[in-house]
Amino acid sequence: MKRNILKVVKIVLATILALAVIGWIAYNVVQGFIDGDFTQQYQLYLFAGFVILAITLVVVALVSKDKKGYSAKSIAFGAVCIALSFALSYVKLFRMPQGGSVTAGSIVLLLLYSWYFGLPKGLVCCLIYGILQSIQDPWIVHPIQFILDYPLAYVTVGFVALFTNFKNKNLGLILGILTVTLLRYLCHFTSGWVFFGEYAPEGVASWIYSLGYSLYVLVDCAVAGVLTFALKNVKAVENSLLKASFTD
């Protein structure tokens, strides 16, 4: 168990570091090029393209290591989870003025799918959902902001699968949801700090404003976390998902 914990810690720390690097690069690139000419703006889009490519390559690499591969059942379950999650995302408990909202547990099914079907399939499912979110109610001011707020932010939901090896499954799920919450919060915080600082009240630093504004993510993940934990502990739901994933 200690080995599993160390492995998870390493992966989480590496992910946090990667997000911090992306945020730092985004901030410096924007500061240097936002008022530049066409050539400089082209560099921004090129950089965003490289980031999207990097995310895609990581997901593909993880999928290629998935020994089970993709059966009709796993694809069908994934499609249903994406569709239902997308539908739930329209049920908003409240909406933030510059984008973002607290939903009625829109990522619950993504969490459950990732938990039972594993990291590679979960990442693919969450990536597709993140892209769908960007066309549902887009609030896009920059390509790098798009990456942080949509594909990258929702890909992190799949990382809940890293905690399935815990002996105490409920503890693993709780830790996984907390990790997902932190990673998603970091994505939206970085986006808000770099690209939406102009909305900060006079005299308030943009990073402080983003820290507060992005708290809606914690509420959204808390709602989803409670529902996910409750559903996982419903025997009928757990047995169905276990049966589907084991026969995948």
N, C-alpha and C positions, 0 to 999 in steps of 0.2 A: 504493500500500500504506500510505503514511504517513497518507493521508486516512482509510482504513479503520480504522487503529489509533486515530486521534484520535476517530473516531466511536464506536468501541467503548468507549474510555476514558470519554468523556462519558456514555454510556448507563450504564456500570457505576457511575460515581461518582454519577450521579443516582439510581440504584437504591439504592446504599448509603445515600445521604442520606435517601431516602424511608423506608428501613427504620429508620434512626436516629430520624427524626421520629416514626414510628409507635411505636417502642419508648419514646421519651421521653414521648409523649402517654399511652400505655398506663400507664406507671409513675405519672405524675401523676394520671391519672384514678382509678386503683385506690387510690392513697394517699388521695385526697380523698373517694372514695365507697364504698369497700369496707365500711365500717361504718355506712353511711347508711340512710335509710328506703327505702320502696318507690319513691318518686319518683326518688331518686338512683340506685337500681339500674336503674330504667327508662332513665335517661340512659346508663348503661353499655351496655345492649343496643341503644339507639338509635345510639350511637357505633359499635358493632361492625357494625351494619347498614350504616352509611354507608361503613365500610371495605370491607366485602364488595361493596357497590355500586360503589365506586371501582375495585376490582380487576376486577370484571366489565366495567365500561365501558372500561377500558384494553385488556382482551383483545378486546372487541368492536370497538374502534377499530382495533386491529392486524389483526384478521381482515378487516375491511371493506376494508383496503388490499391484501389478498392478491389479486393479479390472476388467479391461477390458479383461485381458488374451490375448491369441494369436489367432487371426483368420487367415484364409487362406490369407486374404488381407494384414494384417500387415506383415506376413511372406514373402509373395511375394514381397511387397514393400521393405522390408529389404534386401532380396536377390538381388534384382535389384540394390539397392543403393550400396551394397557391391561390386557387380560385376563391376558396372560403375566406382566406386571410385578406385577399383583396376586397371582398365584399364587406368584411368586418371593418376594414379601414375607412369605409364611408360612414360608419356609425361613430361620430365624434362626440366625446363628452364635453370637450371645449377645444377651441382653436386659437392658436397664437397669431398675433397680428402680422408678423413677418415670416410666416410659414411654420409648420409643425403643429401637431395636435395630440391630444390624449384620446385614444380610441377605446372601443369596447373589447380590448384584448386581441387586436389584429394580428399579433405575432405569436399567439398561443399555439396555433397549429404548426407554425414553422419550428417552434421550440420542440414540440412533441415529435415532429418528423425527424428533425436532426438528432434527437435523443435516441430514437429507436432504430433509425436507418443508418446512422453513422455520419461521421464528419464529411466525407467527400460528397455524398448525396445531399446532405444538409446544406453545404456551401452553395452547391448549384441551385438548389431550390430557393435559398435566400437571395442569391444574386439575381435570379429571374424576378423575384418579388420586388427587389430594390429598383430594378429598371422599370417595372410596371408602376411603381410609386411615382417615378419621375414624370410619367405621362398622365397620371391621374389628376394631380393638382400641383403642377410644377411651380416652383419658386426658384428660378435659376438666374443668377447674375454673372456667373463665370464658370468655365469648364471644370476648374479644380473644386470649386464649391459644389458643383453637381456631383462630382466623385465622392466628396466627403459626406454629403447629405443623403445620397441615394444608394448607389451600389456598395460603397465601402461600409456605410453605417449599418446596412441590413445584412451584409455578408457576416458581420460579427455575430449575428444571432446564431449562426451555425456552430459557433465555438462551444455551445452548451454540450455538444457531443464529446468534448474532451474530458468530461467528468463522469462518464458512464462506468469507468473501471473502479470507482469507489465501492468499497464493500457495503457501506451504508448508502443505498441508492438515493434516498431522500436527501441526505446531506450533500451528495454529489450534485443532485439537481439544484438545490438551493445555491451552492457555490457556483454552479454553471450559470444560473440566472443572474447572480450578482456580477459575475465576470462579464456577461453579455451587456448588462446594464452599464457598467463602467466603460467598456469599449465603445458602445454606441454613444454614450454621453460625450466621450472624448472627441468623437467624430463631429458631432453637432456643435460642441463647444469651440473646436478649432475653426469650423466654418463660420460661426457667428463672430468670433474674435477677429478673423482676417477680413471677412467680406461684409459684415453688417454692423461694424463699429460706428458708422454714421448715425445709427439709430439710438446710440447711447445718449442719455441725458447729459446736458452740459456739465462738465467737471467730473464725469464718471469715466474711468478708463474703459476702453472697448473690451478688454479681457474680463473685467469685473462684470460688465453688463452681460457678456456672453455667459459667464458662470451662472448668473441668475436666470437669464432667459432660457437657457438649456435645461433648467430643472424640470421642464415638462416631460423630458425624456425619462427621468426617474419615476415620475408618476405613471407614465404610460407603461413602462417596464414593470412597475410594481403591480399594476392591475393585471397585466399579462402573466406575471409570475405567480400570483395567487391562483388565478384560473388554471394555469398549467399544472401547478402542484396538486390542485384539487382533482383535476381530470386524471392525472397520472395515478392517483390513489383510488380511482373508481375501478374496481376489478374488471368489469366488462370492457372498459376502454383499454386498460392495460393489456388484458389478455388478447384482445383483437389486434393491437399494435405489435405485441410480441409475436403472435402467430404470423402476422404479415411479414415482419422483418426477418424472422428465422427461416421462413420458407422462401425468402427472396432469392 
